[in-house]
């Protein structure tokens, strides 16, 4: 029996939770630590070890752990006597949040935006946007992209590029069609660079114009401006502009999933702002709640055609999340965090590119702002038609593990699990950037050396992902 004091939770809690939690656990398998305290970009475990957190709860902590600006407002709210849950009834917390959200939405989009608060996960917001546009357009088919990730509920998972989670589950949403997402490094057309954009747009244009494409007019097209779980793949401004023009020409609502990219993560408040386009809807979660569960969609008012109750959820009125979200949005705006993210992200990326020059297992460094990916390759493996070495997921897993041993929390994802992903809090400092690069250098040296030094005593062996 463990009490609720964070200082008292022993390392044995790992075994207890491993025994009682489901086999679907993910992060807990490789981060085999009991995390007890956090301050901005730093966390500590139950044994007193310090870590730099470059995961930030998969991007849900834009200001890091326990940011004083947010926590002061949450603490004050909890002591105020206001209602803690409110369904979709009006409250001061909701009114304040909505006002702050409209201040950071792109002006051209905000001018016609309507909101729908959803259940607390990004997947629920994706489900809502599917229902909205099928209702508004009377159409059935949906266009998504290879490498996409939009959540793990049935409708959202139907839009996912990753095949593995789909294998054991029947009954996916019908009439979902996948399109090639441009990738300058691993180009789906085998050419790479800017031609990848051109060929992707040409393919989509042909598909939408072909009367025998086999696809009925789509209810929506949904995408990430920077693919996250797909391997941190940024779409160029030119491609996004071209896609937006195609969607408009063919009268297809364009939906941008900003669940992971939104709210200053990529150097602008929203990732699609790099391309200066105006989508028909934006999906938001993670950072929008300031560390508390919150999800919603914003969309052009012309599509507001569903009836009362068409989408609902008990916790769409999570007042704590609305308070924390409003505080976070205000802090991001008043402190120009997008500009800071772009500056710090450029410094981190330059350091990663310097490591790429030293270690031939780094095939590519990509991303925007503080959403960066490092693709790990086997430089001695069989090369493809473009001369690129194969992805090396096994080495990426070892590197992730070694980073944890050194005091750095990162994640691996993308195709073959070969992309090291960095999603640190947006309040990362320049000295912390240098520390991240130093720890990555150590991990790379250890994992690419013939013999690895002994690990710290007492650590639990990571379960295979």
C-alpha positions, 0 to 999 in steps of 0.5 A: 500500500502506497500513500499519496505523498510523492516523496514516499513512492518507492521504486517498487511502484514500477512492478505494481503498475506493470502488473496491474496496468494493461499491455497497451502501455507505451511510454512506461515501458521505456521510461522505467522510472517513478517520476515524482517532481517537475519544474519547467524542463526538468523532472526528478525520479523517486531516487533523486535523479534529474532528467531534462524532459524533451518529451513534455507529455508528448507536447502537452506541456508547452510551458513545462512542469508546474509553470508558476504563471499557470499554477498560481492561476489554477491554485487561485481558481481552486480556492475560489469556490467556482464550479469545477465541471460545467458541461457546456454551460456558460462560466467565467472560466469558459468566457475567459478561455474563449476570449484568449483563444480568439486572441491567438487564432490567426485573424483571418480564420478567427473572423468566421470561427465557431467552436465546439468543445469536445471530450478531453482527448485530441482523438475526440476532437478528430471524431467531432470534425469528421462528424461535422463535415460529413453532416455539413457536406452530406458526403462520406469519403475522407482524404488522409495522408500516409504517415498520419496520426490523428488519435486511437479511437475508431474513427481517428484510427481509421485515418492513421497511416501506421498499420500495426494498431489496426491489425487486430481491430475490424470495422474501421471507418469506410471510405478513407483514402490515403494520399502521399505526404511529401518527404524531402528525405524519404520521398514516396516518389523516389526523387526527394527535395522540392520535386517531392512537393510537385509530384504529391500535388500533381498526384492529388490534382489528378485524383480529384479531377479523374472521374474514374478515381474510384473516390466520391467527392470527399467530406474533408481532407485532414492533415498535420502541417508537421507530421508528428508520430509519422516521423517529424516530417514538415510540409513546406509552405509551397506544398501547403499553399498548393494543397489549400488551393486544390481543396478550394478548387474542388470544394473540399473542406481543409482540416489542419490537425494542430493537436501536437503542432499548435500553440508556438511549438513550431515557431508560429502560434499554429504550424499552418501559419508558415504557409499563410493559408486559411483552413476550414477547421483546426483541431486542438488539444494537448497544449491548449489545456496548459497541461490539463485535459482539453480538446476542441475544434474551431471551424468556419461558421458556414459549416455549423449545421449540426443539431443540438447534441450532435456531439457532446461529452461530460468533460467538455466543461473541464473548468480547471483546464479552461483556467490553465489553458487561458493562462497558458495562451496569455503567457504565450502571447504576452511573452512572444513565445513563438519567436523564442521557440524559433530562436531556441529551436534553431540553436538546437537544430544547428547542434543536431546538424553538427552531431550529424557531421560526426555520427554517420548513423544520423541520416536526417535532421528535420522539423520546425521550432522545438518539434525536431526529429533525428532519423537514425540509419544503418550506414552499412546497410543496403542502400535504396535507389536514391542511395539512402541507408536503411532506417535503424529502429533497433539503434534508435531504441538503444539511443533512447535508452542510453539517453535516459541513463544519461539523464535525458528523456526523449521519444522514438517514433516514425517509420520503423521507430527510427526517429528520435523525437525532441518535443521539449517545453517551449521555455527551454533555455540556451544552457539546457540546449547545450546540455541536451546536445552534450547528453546526445553526444554521449549516448551516440558515442556509447551506442556506436562504440564496439563496447558500451560502458556499464550502466548505472546500478539499480535500473530496471531493464526496459521492456521491449517496445 
